[in-house]
Amino acid sequence: MTDFAATKAQFHLPQGMIYLDGNSLGPLPHAAAARVAQTVTAEWGDMLITAWNKAAWMDKPMRVGDRIARLIGAEAGHVVMGDTLSIKVYQALASCLEMNPTRKVILSDTGNFPSDLYMAEGLCRTLGNGYTLKTVAPEDVLDAIDGTVAVTMITEVDYRTGRRHNMAAITARAHQHGALTIWDLAHSAGAFQVELAKCNADFAVGCSYKYLNSGPGGPAFIYVAPRHADTARPALSGWQGHAAPFAFDLDYRPATGAERMRVGTPPILQLAALEASLDIWDGIDMAALRKTSLALQDQYIAGIEAACPSLTLATPRNHAERGSQVSFRHPEGYAIMQAMIARGVIGDFRAPDIIRCGFTPLFIDAADVDKAIKIIADIMQNNLWDRSEYKTRAKVT
Ligand SMILES: Cc1ncc(COP(=O)(O)O)c(C=O)c1O
C-alpha cells in the first residue's frame, strides 16, 4: 500500500493553501527544484554541449517515455516525450489519416478539449480533398462510429465535467469498423491506471504538467502501438525523429519505433523536473491511487451537496465514468472560484459555469478535503462570492 503521507511530504505546498488543481498544473516536487538546479549547473554549466553524450540528454525523450509507459499501460519502448500536446495530437492524426487512406472522417465529440478540435480542423484544411472533422455529443460517440470514420480522436476524461469514456468499448467498435483510435490522456495519465495495450489502442497522447508534475510547459508524450510503430509516418518529420540525425542526410528516413515521433531538440530542463517527479511516481501503487482518489472525490461530493444546494454536480456519480476531478455547476461559478482562491482553496473555472477541482492523492488528503468543504460552504451560505472584484475575468481562468 502506498504511503500517501510520505508522498505529500515530497511536494512544496504553500502554507495554508489547499491545492485542488493538480489536474491542471501539478505542484513542485522538492526534488525537482534540486534536479533542475543540478542539470543547469553540473550539466549545462560544466559540460555544455558535451552533455548531449555525457549526460545522455539525447536519450531522455525515450527513457522518460518508458517511465510514463507503466502509468498508461503501454509497452516499453513505445512512448516518447517532446513538444506540446497540441503538436502530438496533430502528429497522431496525420499519421492515422495516412494509414487509413480511403476514409476522410475524423470523429470526435463536443466535450473534447478545443485545441484537439482546432488541430484537426487545421489538418483537414491543409489536406483539403474532402477531409472533415465530425463532432457528436459525448454519449453518441459509440453509435457514430461507422465505415466512413478514418480515426476517432477522443479525450478519455472530459476536461470540464470529468466524465470518462469507455476506452475498451470505443476502441473495439472503432476496430470493428476499420477505424483507428487516438486517445488524449491529458486528464488520465496519473489520474488512474490507463490500459492502452490491453484496450488495443492505436495511438495515445498526453501531457506531463498536470498529474505528472513536470512544471509549466513540460513536454507531452505520444504512444504508438507496436503494430504501427514502424509503419506510421510522421507528418512533422523533424531531424530528431530521423534514423540518423547526425548523418545530416538530405532525405528523411524515420527512426525505428515511436522515436520517429520526435521532432526537434527536447526540453532538457523540463525533462529533468519530470524525472524527479517520476521518482515519486515509480513508487505508487496505481490501485491504491485510484481507491484513494475515488474516496476523496466521494467525500467532496457528499460534503458539497449537503452544504451547498445551489451547486449542481456535473461529474457522473458512477465511479467507472469518472477521472480524478469533480466539477460543480453554478451560473456565478467564476466569482465563486475567485472567492475560494482568496480563501486558499485553489481550483479553477471552465466556461460557462464549471467549478473544477482535482483530487490527487499524492498530496491531497481527507483533512484537506474537509477543510475545503467548510470554506466552500461558508462562501456559499454567506454569499461571500458576491463581490465585484471576484467578477472581473482574468486572462487565465
Ligand atoms: C485534453 C487536452 N488536450 C489538449 C490540451 C492542450 O495541451 P497543450 O497546451 O500542451 O498543447 C489540453 C490542455 O490542457 C487538454 O486538457
The ligand as an ORCA input file, in Angstrom:
! r2SCAN-3c Opt
* xyz 0 1
  C      -7.443     17.347    -23.144
  C      -6.420     18.344    -23.561
  N      -5.914     18.275    -24.814
  C      -5.005     19.170    -25.248
  C      -4.543     20.187    -24.430
  C      -3.538     21.171    -24.968
  O      -2.283     20.942    -24.410
  P      -1.023     21.832    -24.791
  O      -1.296     23.222    -24.319
  O       0.100     21.193    -24.024
  O      -0.821     21.763    -26.253
  C      -5.034     20.286    -23.121
  C      -4.574     21.348    -22.218
  O      -4.939     21.469    -21.096
  C      -6.004     19.344    -22.685
  O      -6.525     19.416    -21.459
*
